[in-house]
Amino acid sequence: MKKEYDFSQAVRGKFYRRDSQAKIVVHLNKNPKHPRFEVYEDDGGFFHFRLQDDRHTVFSSQSFESKESCLKALTELKQNSIIAPTVFAS
């Protein structure tokens, strides 16, 4: 797979199928090395958090207008993720 693709000649909706369903696959390393949550501010002044290991970002959050709201969401994620059940979408 290439690191970068050129979509300058792309046509919007060319591969759109009304009744198709997206199946998003997320691979999580079972034993990440040095996992950590990182809170950062983007160029637009919004705050985000992301879970990273030594090599890459595992997932990242939506944008928050203040650092406090970002930290509050991260705290809620940490508190609720341990007891949240795993379900499979159909």
C-alpha positions as CSV (number, residue, x, y, z in Angstrom):
1,M,0.0,0.0,0.0
2,K,1.3,3.4,-0.9
3,K,2.0,6.0,1.8
4,E,0.2,8.7,-0.2
5,Y,-2.4,8.7,-3.0
6,D,-3.2,11.4,-5.5
7,F,-7.0,12.2,-5.5
8,S,-6.8,15.4,-7.5
9,Q,-8.6,13.7,-10.5
10,A,-11.2,11.9,-8.3
11,V,-14.9,12.0,-9.1
12,R,-17.2,12.4,-6.1
13,G,-19.7,9.6,-5.7
14,K,-18.2,7.4,-8.4
15,F,-18.1,4.3,-6.2
16,Y,-21.1,5.1,-4.1
17,R,-23.6,2.3,-3.6
18,R,-26.8,3.1,-1.9
19,D,-27.4,-0.3,-0.2
20,S,-23.8,-1.1,0.6
21,Q,-22.7,-1.4,4.2
22,A,-19.3,-0.4,5.5
23,K,-17.4,-2.8,7.6
24,I,-14.7,-1.0,9.5
25,V,-12.0,-3.2,10.9
26,V,-10.0,-2.0,13.8
27,H,-6.9,-3.9,14.8
28,L,-5.8,-3.3,18.3
29,N,-2.5,-4.7,19.6
30,K,-3.3,-7.0,22.6
31,N,-0.1,-6.0,24.3
32,P,0.9,-2.5,23.2
33,K,4.3,-1.3,24.5
34,H,4.1,1.9,26.5
35,P,0.5,2.8,25.8
36,R,-0.5,6.4,26.7
37,F,-3.2,9.0,26.2
38,E,-1.9,12.2,24.6
39,V,-3.9,15.5,24.8
40,Y,-3.0,18.0,22.1
41,E,-4.2,21.2,20.4
42,D,-4.6,21.3,16.7
43,D,-3.9,24.2,14.3
44,G,-7.4,25.4,14.6
45,G,-7.2,25.8,18.4
46,F,-9.3,22.7,19.2
47,F,-8.3,20.0,21.7
48,H,-8.1,16.2,21.0
49,F,-6.9,13.1,22.8
50,R,-5.4,10.0,21.3
51,L,-4.3,6.6,22.5
52,Q,-0.8,5.8,21.3
53,D,1.8,3.1,21.7
54,D,5.4,3.3,20.7
55,R,4.7,3.1,17.0
56,H,1.4,4.6,16.0
57,T,-1.9,6.1,17.1
58,V,-4.5,3.5,18.0
59,F,-7.4,5.9,18.0
60,S,-8.1,9.6,18.4
61,S,-11.1,11.6,19.6
62,Q,-13.4,14.2,18.2
63,S,-12.4,17.9,18.7
64,F,-13.2,19.8,21.8
65,E,-13.4,23.6,22.2
66,S,-11.6,23.7,25.6
67,K,-8.9,21.6,27.2
68,E,-11.2,21.1,30.3
69,S,-13.9,19.5,28.2
70,C,-11.3,17.3,26.4
71,L,-9.9,16.1,29.8
72,K,-13.5,15.5,31.1
73,A,-14.3,13.3,28.1
74,L,-11.0,11.4,28.5
75,T,-11.7,10.8,32.2
76,E,-15.2,9.5,31.4
77,L,-13.8,7.2,28.8
78,K,-11.3,5.8,31.2
79,Q,-13.9,5.3,33.9
80,N,-16.5,3.7,31.7
81,S,-14.4,1.6,29.3
82,I,-13.5,-1.0,31.8
83,I,-17.1,-1.9,32.5
84,A,-18.5,-1.3,29.0
85,P,-19.5,-4.5,27.3
86,T,-18.2,-5.5,23.8
87,V,-21.0,-5.8,21.2
88,F,-20.8,-6.6,17.5
89,A,-22.8,-4.5,15.1
90,S,-24.8,-6.4,12.6
